Structures are given as structure tokens and as C-alpha cells.
């Protein structure tokens, strides 16, 4: 097993906080080939526009055209999750005739 296979993501990103682990990492010699094994791993990506609490009785009465008030304001950043872990915040954009997301902030992971 190579040294790069034993590295965690913080070390691969060259995060200065990784120095606290005592491991010295030469990030200039890490290539995309070293990460090739994870390129085809499927992940679940979710963009959360907002949240609300609603009683089941009210939920069952919802129909076409119903409006559900969320806990976010118009223009406020949305949360982007990968495998149920918050990784970024972004904005909703229109791409051709579909909705998309532009990431505006990357959230640093907490260990």
C-alpha cells in the first residue's frame, strides 16, 4: 500500500491544519491518478432549499398550487449535502430550462 493511500482528505488538500497530525505531506507529488480508485464511487448529493415542520393532517390536505413556508428567505444560501453531510452552501441558478446550484462556500469538515 502506498503512502498516499494512507492519507486522509485533509492531508491531500494541503490543509495547514493537517500539520497538527505530525505527518509531513508532499502535496505537489500527489496526482489525480493517486485518487483514481474513488472517482467511480457513487454519492448522494442533496440541495436543501429550506425546512419546515408540518402536521400530517395539514400535509394530507396539500394539493397543486399549495404554498409551504420554509425557514429561509429569498436569496439566502441553500445547504448542499453529500451523503447527508453538509459540505457547501450555494445559490439556485437556471441552466437552460433546468435548475442548478452554484457553490458559493465550501464548509470545512469537523473531525
N, CA and C atoms as an extended XYZ file, in Angstrom:
333
Properties=species:S:1:pos:R:3:atomname:S:1:resname:S:1:resid:I:1 pbc="F F F"
N         0.852       -1.168        0.000 N   UNK     1
C         0.000        0.000        0.000 CA  UNK     1
C         0.900        1.234        0.000 C   UNK     1
N         0.633        2.205       -0.877 N   UNK     2
C         1.470        3.399       -0.974 CA  UNK     2
C         1.132        4.371        0.141 C   UNK     2
N         2.051        5.332        0.362 N   UNK     3
C         1.837        6.343        1.397 CA  UNK     3
C         0.603        7.177        1.115 C   UNK     3
N         0.306        7.439       -0.170 N   UNK     4
C        -0.854        8.275       -0.487 CA  UNK     4
C        -2.158        7.569       -0.184 C   UNK     4
N        -2.162        6.239       -0.174 N   UNK     5
C        -3.390        5.517        0.150 CA  UNK     5
C        -3.719        5.624        1.638 C   UNK     5
N        -2.703        5.924        2.466 N   UNK     6
C        -2.906        6.049        3.901 CA  UNK     6
C        -3.265        7.468        4.320 C   UNK     6
N        -3.233        8.433        3.389 N   UNK     7
C        -3.512        9.829        3.718 CA  UNK     7
C        -5.000       10.065        3.876 C   UNK     7
N        -5.352       11.009        4.766 N   UNK     8
C        -6.744       11.410        4.829 CA  UNK     8
C        -6.945       12.614        3.918 C   UNK     8
N        -8.197       13.007        3.671 N   UNK     9
C        -8.509       14.074        2.723 CA  UNK     9
C        -7.882       15.394        3.129 C   UNK     9
N        -7.805       15.693        4.432 N   UNK    10
C        -7.190       16.939        4.870 CA  UNK    10
C        -5.762       17.030        4.374 C   UNK    10
N        -5.029       15.918        4.482 N   UNK    11
C        -3.642       15.924        4.045 CA  UNK    11
C        -3.549       16.105        2.536 C   UNK    11
N        -4.432       15.449        1.784 N   UNK    12
C        -4.386       15.555        0.337 CA  UNK    12
C        -4.709       16.961       -0.140 C   UNK    12
N        -5.559       17.673        0.582 N   UNK    13
C        -5.920       19.026        0.201 CA  UNK    13
C        -4.843       20.022        0.584 C   UNK    13
N        -3.830       19.593        1.328 N   UNK    14
C        -2.778       20.512        1.736 CA  UNK    14
C        -3.224       21.475        2.815 C   UNK    14
N        -4.201       21.078        3.615 N   UNK    15
C        -4.734       21.903        4.688 CA  UNK    15
C        -3.642       22.155        5.717 C   UNK    15
N        -3.365       23.429        6.052 N   UNK    16
C        -2.323       23.709        7.037 CA  UNK    16
C        -2.622       23.107        8.402 C   UNK    16
N        -3.889       22.863        8.717 N   UNK    17
C        -4.233       22.234        9.990 CA  UNK    17
C        -3.776       20.782       10.047 C   UNK    17
N        -3.497       20.183        8.884 N   UNK    18
C        -3.056       18.792        8.852 CA  UNK    18
C        -1.688       18.642        9.504 C   UNK    18
N        -0.952       19.733        9.629 N   UNK    19
C         0.367       19.684       10.252 CA  UNK    19
C         0.262       19.248       11.708 C   UNK    19
N        -0.882       19.441       12.338 N   UNK    20
C        -1.075       19.045       13.720 CA  UNK    20
C        -0.980       17.543       13.907 C   UNK    20
N        -1.163       16.752       12.839 N   UNK    21
C        -1.101       15.305       12.952 CA  UNK    21
C         0.330       14.802       13.027 C   UNK    21
N         1.301       15.682       12.714 N   UNK    22
C         2.690       15.271       12.720 CA  UNK    22
C         3.121       14.652       11.411 C   UNK    22
N         2.191       14.444       10.483 N   UNK    23
C         2.535       13.840        9.199 CA  UNK    23
C         2.975       14.923        8.227 C   UNK    23
N         4.086       14.666        7.533 N   UNK    24
C         4.537       15.595        6.503 CA  UNK    24
C         4.038       15.086        5.178 C   UNK    24
N         3.400       15.950        4.415 N   UNK    25
C         2.793       15.552        3.154 CA  UNK    25
C         3.346       16.421        2.045 C   UNK    25
N         3.797       15.782        0.976 N   UNK    26
C         4.269       16.491       -0.204 CA  UNK    26
C         3.125       16.526       -1.199 C   UNK    26
N         2.263       17.558       -1.097 N   UNK    27
C         1.066       17.624       -1.939 CA  UNK    27
C         1.398       17.896       -3.394 C   UNK    27
N         2.592       18.390       -3.685 N   UNK    28
C         2.965       18.657       -5.074 CA  UNK    28
C         3.125       17.363       -5.859 C   UNK    28
N         3.424       16.258       -5.188 N   UNK    29
C         3.628       14.981       -5.867 CA  UNK    29
C         2.381       14.100       -5.881 C   UNK    29
N         1.263       14.593       -5.324 N   UNK    30
C         0.008       13.844       -5.339 CA  UNK    30
C        -0.717       14.202       -6.632 C   UNK    30
N        -1.049       13.180       -7.427 N   UNK    31
C        -1.731       13.438       -8.698 CA  UNK    31
C        -3.141       12.859       -8.652 C   UNK    31
N        -3.926       13.215       -9.666 N   UNK    32
C        -5.277       12.666       -9.735 CA  UNK    32
C        -5.234       11.149       -9.893 C   UNK    32
N        -4.170       10.623      -10.428 N   UNK    33
C        -4.031        9.171      -10.554 CA  UNK    33
C        -4.032        8.480       -9.204 C   UNK    33
N        -3.522        9.169       -8.178 N   UNK    34
C        -3.498        8.598       -6.833 CA  UNK    34
C        -4.901        8.467       -6.253 C   UNK    34
N        -5.845        9.248       -6.766 N   UNK    35
C        -7.210        9.240       -6.264 CA  UNK    35
C        -8.163        8.491       -7.185 C   UNK    35
N        -7.645        7.906       -8.226 N   UNK    36
C        -8.476        7.283       -9.254 CA  UNK    36
C        -9.435        6.226       -8.705 C   UNK    36
N        -9.054        5.559       -7.637 N   UNK    37
C        -9.897        4.493       -7.074 CA  UNK    37
C       -11.228        5.016       -6.564 C   UNK    37
N       -11.317        6.295       -6.197 N   UNK    38
C       -12.556        6.824       -5.641 CA  UNK    38
C       -13.403        7.568       -6.674 C   UNK    38
N       -12.920        7.743       -7.884 N   UNK    39
C       -13.645        8.518       -8.889 CA  UNK    39
C       -15.005        7.929       -9.244 C   UNK    39
N       -15.187        6.632       -9.205 N   UNK    40
C       -16.435        5.992       -9.600 CA  UNK    40
C       -17.326        5.629       -8.415 C   UNK    40
N       -16.985        6.083       -7.222 N   UNK    41
C       -17.797        5.789       -6.043 CA  UNK    41
C       -19.036        6.687       -6.084 C   UNK    41
N       -20.242        6.089       -6.094 N   UNK    42
C       -21.458        6.915       -6.130 CA  UNK    42
C       -21.703        7.585       -4.776 C   UNK    42
N       -22.164        8.835       -4.827 N   UNK    43
C       -22.523        9.567       -3.617 CA  UNK    43
C       -23.896       10.192       -3.823 C   UNK    43
N       -24.584       10.469       -2.735 N   UNK    44
C       -25.899       11.112       -2.785 CA  UNK    44
C       -25.698       12.606       -2.518 C   UNK    44
N       -26.100       13.449       -3.475 N   UNK    45
C       -25.983       14.895       -3.327 CA  UNK    45
C       -27.388       15.476       -3.164 C   UNK    45
N       -27.578       16.289       -2.121 N   UNK    46
C       -28.872       16.909       -1.848 CA  UNK    46
C       -28.685       18.407       -1.692 C   UNK    46
N       -29.603       19.171       -2.260 N   UNK    47
C       -29.617       20.620       -2.076 CA  UNK    47
C       -30.892       20.963       -1.311 C   UNK    47
N       -30.743       21.499       -0.118 N   UNK    48
C       -31.883       21.768        0.747 CA  UNK    48
C       -32.238       23.249        0.658 C   UNK    48
N       -33.424       23.517        0.114 N   UNK    49
C       -33.902       24.891       -0.030 CA  UNK    49
C       -34.343       25.474        1.301 C   UNK    49
N       -34.822       24.630        2.184 N   UNK    50
C       -35.294       25.065        3.492 CA  UNK    50
C       -36.018       23.928        4.175 C   UNK    50
N       -36.436       24.174        5.401 N   UNK    51
C       -37.127       23.148        6.178 CA  UNK    51
C       -38.344       23.760        6.850 C   UNK    51
N       -39.280       22.899        7.218 N   UNK    52
C       -40.435       23.316        7.995 CA  UNK    52
C       -40.989       22.116        8.752 C   UNK    52
N       -41.764       22.388        9.778 N   UNK    53
C       -42.496       21.336       10.491 CA  UNK    53
C       -43.960       21.492       10.117 C   UNK    53
N       -44.601       20.384        9.803 N   UNK    54
C       -45.989       20.423        9.376 CA  UNK    54
C       -46.700       19.176        9.918 C   UNK    54
N       -47.899       19.359       10.378 N   UNK    55
C       -48.686       18.229       10.884 CA  UNK    55
C       -49.107       17.339        9.720 C   UNK    55
N       -49.217       16.062        9.980 N   UNK    56
C       -49.608       15.109        8.938 CA  UNK    56
C       -50.973       15.477        8.363 C   UNK    56
N       -51.899       15.923        9.196 N   UNK    57
C       -53.238       16.276        8.700 CA  UNK    57
C       -53.160       17.414        7.682 C   UNK    57
N       -52.304       18.402        7.942 N   UNK    58
C       -52.142       19.510        7.012 CA  UNK    58
C       -51.404       19.047        5.743 C   UNK    58
N       -50.453       18.178        5.908 N   UNK    59
C       -49.700       17.628        4.771 CA  UNK    59
C       -50.627       16.891        3.813 C   UNK    59
N       -51.568       16.143        4.364 N   UNK    60
C       -52.502       15.382        3.530 CA  UNK    60
C       -53.472       16.282        2.774 C   UNK    60
N       -53.682       17.521        3.268 N   UNK    61
C       -54.581       18.455        2.591 CA  UNK    61
C       -53.893       19.262        1.492 C   UNK    61
N       -52.573       19.141        1.373 N   UNK    62
C       -51.847       19.892        0.343 CA  UNK    62
C       -52.212       19.377       -1.039 C   UNK    62
N       -52.262       20.273       -1.969 N   UNK    63
C       -52.566       19.904       -3.349 CA  UNK    63
C       -51.799       20.816       -4.296 C   UNK    63
N       -52.065       20.677       -5.592 N   UNK    64
C       -51.385       21.528       -6.578 CA  UNK    64
C       -51.621       23.004       -6.272 C   UNK    64
N       -50.549       23.785       -6.308 N   UNK    65
C       -50.650       25.212       -6.043 CA  UNK    65
C       -50.509       25.583       -4.578 C   UNK    65
N       -50.438       24.592       -3.682 N   UNK    66
C       -50.288       24.881       -2.252 CA  UNK    66
C       -48.900       25.483       -2.006 C   UNK    66
N       -48.819       26.377       -1.051 N   UNK    67
C       -47.555       27.012       -0.688 CA  UNK    67
C       -47.161       26.531        0.705 C   UNK    67
N       -45.926       26.056        0.829 N   UNK    68
C       -45.392       25.614        2.111 CA  UNK    68
C       -44.282       26.592        2.491 C   UNK    68
N       -44.439       27.269        3.609 N   UNK    69
C       -43.447       28.250        4.049 CA  UNK    69
C       -42.240       27.531        4.642 C   UNK    69
N       -41.043       27.935        4.184 N   UNK    70
C       -39.794       27.345        4.655 CA  UNK    70
C       -39.085       28.314        5.594 C   UNK    70
N       -38.019       27.848        6.227 N   UNK    71
C       -37.287       28.648        7.207 CA  UNK    71
C       -36.211       29.534        6.577 C   UNK    71
N       -36.226       29.704        5.261 N   UNK    72
C       -35.230       30.526        4.567 CA  UNK    72
C       -35.891       31.706        3.888 C   UNK    72
N       -35.101       32.766        3.691 N   UNK    73
C       -35.571       33.934        2.969 CA  UNK    73
C       -35.143       33.828        1.514 C   UNK    73
N       -35.830       34.538        0.635 N   UNK    74
C       -35.473       34.572       -0.778 CA  UNK    74
C       -34.054       35.113       -0.901 C   UNK    74
N       -33.231       34.430       -1.674 N   UNK    75
C       -31.860       34.861       -1.889 CA  UNK    75
C       -30.869       34.337       -0.867 C   UNK    75
N       -31.365       33.729        0.207 N   UNK    76
C       -30.478       33.175        1.225 CA  UNK    76
C       -29.834       31.899        0.692 C   UNK    76
N       -28.596       31.635        1.088 N   UNK    77
C       -27.861       30.462        0.614 CA  UNK    77
C       -28.580       29.173        0.998 C   UNK    77
N       -28.476       28.178        0.127 N   UNK    78
C       -29.043       26.854        0.408 CA  UNK    78
C       -27.926       25.925        0.854 C   UNK    78
N       -28.282       24.870        1.568 N   UNK    79
C       -27.303       23.898        2.050 CA  UNK    79
C       -27.146       22.774        1.038 C   UNK    79
N       -25.891       22.359        0.824 N   UNK    80
C       -25.585       21.258       -0.088 CA  UNK    80
C       -24.954       20.141        0.736 C   UNK    80
N       -25.585       18.977        0.676 N   UNK    81
C       -25.129       17.816        1.431 CA  UNK    81
C       -24.609       16.741        0.491 C   UNK    81
N       -23.548       16.049        0.910 N   UNK    82
C       -23.072       14.853        0.213 CA  UNK    82
C       -23.129       13.728        1.234 C   UNK    82
N       -23.894       12.689        0.906 N   UNK    83
C       -24.112       11.570        1.836 CA  UNK    83
C       -24.543       12.079        3.215 C   UNK    83
N       -25.515       12.991        3.241 N   UNK    84
C       -26.102       13.543        4.465 CA  UNK    84
C       -25.125       14.338        5.320 C   UNK    84
N       -24.025       14.786        4.733 N   UNK    85
C       -23.050       15.612        5.442 CA  UNK    85
C       -22.963       16.967        4.750 C   UNK    85
N       -23.139       18.045        5.517 N   UNK    86
C       -23.082       19.387        4.960 CA  UNK    86
C       -21.677       19.657        4.450 C   UNK    86
N       -21.551       19.970        3.146 N   UNK    87
C       -20.242       20.220        2.558 CA  UNK    87
C       -20.116       21.606        1.942 C   UNK    87
N       -21.242       22.255        1.630 N   UNK    88
C       -21.163       23.552        0.966 CA  UNK    88
C       -22.475       24.305        1.101 C   UNK    88
N       -22.415       25.578        0.744 N   UNK    89
C       -23.612       26.399        0.608 CA  UNK    89
C       -23.577       26.988       -0.792 C   UNK    89
N       -24.742       27.289       -1.322 N   UNK    90
C       -24.770       27.801       -2.684 CA  UNK    90
C       -26.037       28.542       -3.016 C   UNK    90
N       -26.170       28.852       -4.297 N   UNK    91
C       -27.322       29.575       -4.812 CA  UNK    91
C       -27.967       28.778       -5.932 C   UNK    91
N       -29.273       28.915       -6.057 N   UNK    92
C       -30.006       28.266       -7.138 CA  UNK    92
C       -29.803       29.103       -8.401 C   UNK    92
N       -29.484       28.421       -9.511 N   UNK    93
C       -29.316       29.094      -10.800 CA  UNK    93
C       -30.142       28.364      -11.849 C   UNK    93
N       -30.405       29.040      -12.945 N   UNK    94
C       -31.133       28.447      -14.054 CA  UNK    94
C       -30.135       28.091      -15.143 C   UNK    94
N       -30.118       26.808      -15.545 N   UNK    95
C       -29.237       26.325      -16.605 CA  UNK    95
C       -30.134       25.804      -17.713 C   UNK    95
N       -30.160       26.526      -18.846 N   UNK    96
C       -31.116       26.250      -19.913 CA  UNK    96
C       -32.516       26.298      -19.301 C   UNK    96
N       -33.220       25.180      -19.274 N   UNK    97
C       -34.554       25.182      -18.678 CA  UNK    97
C       -34.605       24.343      -17.403 C   UNK    97
N       -33.443       24.113      -16.775 N   UNK    98
C       -33.376       23.302      -15.558 CA  UNK    98
C       -32.750       24.101      -14.428 C   UNK    98
N       -33.055       23.692      -13.200 N   UNK    99
C       -32.448       24.315      -12.032 CA  UNK    99
C       -31.084       23.707      -11.772 C   UNK    99
N       -30.166       24.517      -11.298 N   UNK   100
C       -28.837       24.062      -10.929 CA  UNK   100
C       -28.405       24.754       -9.645 C   UNK   100
N       -27.206       24.438       -9.200 N   UNK   101
C       -26.664       25.005       -7.972 CA  UNK   101
C       -25.265       25.536       -8.257 C   UNK   101
N       -25.001       26.744       -7.789 N   UNK   102
C       -23.646       27.292       -7.810 CA  UNK   102
C       -23.136       27.280       -6.382 C   UNK   102
N       -22.002       26.616       -6.137 N   UNK   103
C       -21.434       26.585       -4.795 CA  UNK   103
C       -20.742       27.911       -4.519 C   UNK   103
N       -21.097       28.542       -3.416 N   UNK   104
C       -20.514       29.827       -3.056 CA  UNK   104
C       -19.617       29.729       -1.828 C   UNK   104
N       -19.740       28.637       -1.077 N   UNK   105
C       -18.951       28.466        0.139 CA  UNK   105
C       -18.745       26.980        0.395 C   UNK   105
N       -17.505       26.578        0.630 N   UNK   106
C       -17.190       25.200        0.987 CA  UNK   106
C       -17.100       25.146        2.509 C   UNK   106
N       -17.772       24.164        3.094 N   UNK   107
C       -17.780       24.007        4.557 CA  UNK   107
C       -16.665       23.045        4.946 C   UNK   107
N       -15.777       23.488        5.814 N   UNK   108
C       -14.692       22.640        6.291 CA  UNK   108
C       -15.262       21.569        7.198 C   UNK   108
N       -14.815       20.331        7.029 N   UNK   109
C       -15.290       19.224        7.852 CA  UNK   109
C       -14.786       19.324        9.272 C   UNK   109
N       -15.614       18.889       10.198 N   UNK   110
C       -15.225       18.861       11.601 CA  UNK   110
C       -14.929       17.432       11.977 C   UNK   110
N       -13.788       17.224       12.587 N   UNK   111
C       -13.358       15.877       12.970 CA  UNK   111
C       -13.779       15.571       14.373 C   UNK   111
